[in-house]
Amino acid sequence: MFECPAAGNFEDVCDCRRFFQCNHEGAGPVAVPCAAGTVYNDDGVCNWDWAEDLNVVCAVVSTEELNVICGVVCTDDLNAS
């Protein structure tokens, strides 16, 4: 499960269609979906998916590989944190 390292917005390593919003370090994160057709990018904003290099922005590995690489359990549920 993602833990807030500080206040701010942070990428979701499991799903580039959303990001985590944190109020302060140690706070419970809020999973925020990007608008349809957009992905969360390295600039910290949701941008049109056609304008992004999705091989860089989105993980191009399986969920199982992400679980091992990142040490997190990835889910398709946008409400999961």
C-alpha positions as CSV (number, residue, x, y, z in Angstrom):
1,M,0.0,0.0,0.0
2,F,1.2,3.5,-0.9
3,E,2.3,5.7,2.1
4,C,2.6,9.4,1.7
5,P,6.2,10.5,1.9
6,A,5.3,14.2,2.1
7,A,2.5,16.6,1.0
8,G,1.9,16.7,-2.7
9,N,0.9,14.5,-5.6
10,F,2.6,11.3,-6.4
11,E,2.5,8.8,-9.3
12,D,0.7,5.5,-9.0
13,V,3.3,3.0,-10.1
14,C,0.5,0.5,-10.9
15,D,-1.7,2.7,-13.0
16,C,-0.7,5.8,-14.9
17,R,-4.4,6.8,-15.2
18,R,-4.4,8.0,-11.6
19,F,-2.2,9.6,-9.0
20,F,-2.1,9.8,-5.2
21,Q,-2.8,13.1,-3.4
22,C,-1.2,13.5,0.1
23,N,-1.9,16.2,2.7
24,H,1.2,15.4,4.8
25,E,3.8,12.8,5.5
26,G,2.2,9.7,6.9
27,A,-1.3,10.7,5.8
28,G,-3.5,8.2,4.1
29,P,-3.3,8.8,0.3
30,V,-6.3,9.7,-1.8
31,A,-6.3,7.9,-5.2
32,V,-7.3,10.6,-7.8
33,P,-8.3,9.4,-11.3
34,C,-7.2,11.4,-14.3
35,A,-9.9,12.5,-16.8
36,A,-10.8,10.0,-19.5
37,G,-8.1,9.8,-22.2
38,T,-5.4,11.3,-19.9
39,V,-2.5,9.9,-18.0
40,Y,-0.4,11.2,-15.0
41,N,3.0,12.3,-16.3
42,D,6.5,13.2,-14.9
43,D,5.5,16.9,-14.7
44,G,2.9,16.0,-12.1
45,V,-0.2,16.7,-14.3
46,C,-2.7,14.6,-16.2
47,N,-2.1,15.1,-19.9
48,W,-3.6,13.6,-23.1
49,D,-2.4,10.1,-23.5
50,W,-1.6,10.7,-27.2
51,A,0.8,13.4,-26.2
52,E,2.8,11.2,-23.8
53,D,5.3,8.5,-24.5
54,L,3.3,5.8,-22.7
55,N,6.3,3.4,-22.6
56,V,8.0,5.9,-20.3
57,V,4.9,7.2,-18.4
58,C,3.1,3.9,-17.9
59,A,4.7,0.7,-16.7
60,V,5.0,-1.7,-19.6
61,V,5.2,-4.8,-17.4
62,S,2.6,-7.1,-16.0
63,T,0.9,-6.5,-12.7
64,E,2.7,-9.5,-11.2
65,E,6.1,-8.1,-12.3
66,L,5.2,-4.7,-10.7
67,N,4.3,-6.4,-7.5
68,V,7.8,-7.9,-7.3
69,I,9.7,-4.9,-8.6
70,C,7.9,-2.3,-6.6
71,G,7.0,-4.3,-3.5
72,V,3.4,-3.2,-3.8
73,V,0.2,-5.0,-4.6
74,C,-1.3,-3.4,-7.8
75,T,-5.0,-3.4,-8.4
76,D,-7.3,-2.1,-11.1
77,D,-9.6,-0.5,-8.5
78,L,-9.3,3.2,-8.7
79,N,-10.5,3.5,-5.1
80,A,-7.7,1.3,-3.8
81,S,-4.7,2.9,-2.1
